[in-house]
Amino acid sequence: MTTLRPGTVRRYAVGAASIAVTALLWQWAVTGPLDDKPLASVPAILGRLREFAADPEFWVSLGETFRVAAIGLAISVVLGVGAGLLVGQSDLAYRSTRVLVEFLKPIPPIVILPLLVLVLGPTGDMGIFLVAFGGMFPLITQTAHGVHDVDPVAAETARSFRLTRWQRVRTLVAPTALPFVATGVRISASAALVIALVSEIIGGAPGLGKDLVLAQTTGDYAAIYALVVTFGVLGVLINGLLAALERRALFWHASVRSEVTA
C-alpha cells in the first residue's frame, strides 16, 4: 500500500485550505461589498459546474479544446526539439540563430490570428497552428541550451573512444538535454492551453472559449465563472500530469531526487 510522505500531505493540505479560503472570501465579496457587480456566488458557480458535468455538449467542447492544445503541443515538441538538437550541436548554428529565436520567442501567436482566420477560417486547424507556433520557440531555446551545455571534456572523451553520433546522442547529449527539454515542454504546455482558449474566444473556433463568449453574450455570469474554474482545473491537471511524467523520466536527475527525498 502506497503511503503519502509528510511533505506531500502538507502540500495537499495547504492547497485545499487555500481553495477553501479563496471560496469564502469570494462569497463574502459577492454577497457584501460587490453585490451590485456582475459576479456569481459560489453556490451558483458550483450549480453550473454540476449542470456542465451532465451536459454532453460541454464534454464535446472540452474535448475539442484539449484536442487542439494536445495536437498543437505535440507538433511544437517534434519541431522544437528537432530544431534545438540541430542548432545546439553546432557552435556556428547556435550563435547565428540565437538572436533570431530570442526575437521570435516573445511574439504572441495571437498577432497572426487575423491572417489565419482568413486562410483557415474559425476552425480547430487554426488553433492547432497557433499552439504549435507559440510552443515551438521555447522548446528550441531550451533544447539548444541543453545540448550546448554538454561537458566539453565528456564530449572529447566520447570522440576519443570513437563513439558514433547516435551513441553520443544517446549516452551524452540526451541525459544532459532532457531536463531542459522537460522544462520547455511544461512551459509550452501551459501556453498551449491558453493559446487554444484565446483562439476560440477571439477567432471563434469551437471549444470552451467559444462557450465562454456565448455565456458572456447572454449574461450568464454563473456559466462564465464556472468555465473559468474549468480552465483552471484543466491547467492544474495538465501540469500535474507532466510533472509526474517528468519525475518518472528523470528519476536519476539531482533535482528530481531532491524532490522525492524532501
Helices and strands as residue ranges (DSSP letters): H 6-31, H 42-53, H 56-88, H 91-104, G 109-112, H 113-120, H 124-148, H 152-160, H 165-168, I 169-173, H 174-203, H 208-218, H 221-249, H 254-261
